[in-house]
Amino acid sequence: MAKESQIAKSKKKPKYSTRIVRRCWRCGRRRGYMRAFNLCRICFRELANNAEIPGIRKSSW
């Protein structure tokens, strides 16, 4: 979990557009972020396994 100060800092508008830090809306993690879902890979997997993300299911072949 990210500290509240880190989350608050990332929500501020940066001086330069390349400094944007995208964070998971559930836990605040910045690494392993998936833009399409606004989630980190860990939260994405948890929600997908619980069928809480519509249209996503575990693949197998």
N, C-alpha and C positions, 0 to 999 in steps of 0.2 A: 504494500500500500504506500502510495506517495503521501508525503506530508502535506498538510493543508496549505502551508506557505508556498510549496512548489506548485500546487494546483492553482492557487490564487495568482501566482506570478505568470503562469502559462496562459491565463485567461486575459491578461492585459494585452493591449495592442502593442506589438513590438516596433522598435525603431525601424527595422528593415524587414521586408517580407520573408526573407530567408530564415529568419529567426523564429518563425512560428513553431510552437511545440504542440503537437496534437496528442491528446491523452484519452485514455479509455474513460468513458463516462461512469463506469461502475467502480473501478478501483483506482483510477488515476495513473495507471502505468503508461509510460511513453514508448517503451520498446516493444516490438512485435505488434504494432498497431495496424488495424485493418480499416482503411478509410470507408469502405462500402458499408460497414456496420457500426463505425465509431466505437469499436471494442478492441481490446488486446486479444492475443491469440488464446490466452488462458480462459478469459471470460467467454469468448466466442465458443470455445469447446464445451464449457460447462452448459451454456444456454442451448447449444445445438444438441447435445446429448439428452437434455431434458425436453426437447422439442418445443422450446420457447421462441425460436426464430422461425417464422414461417418460410416454407420453401427450402429449408436446409435439412438434409438427412445424411447420415453417415454412408460413405461410399464403400463398396466392396466389389471385388472382381476376382 
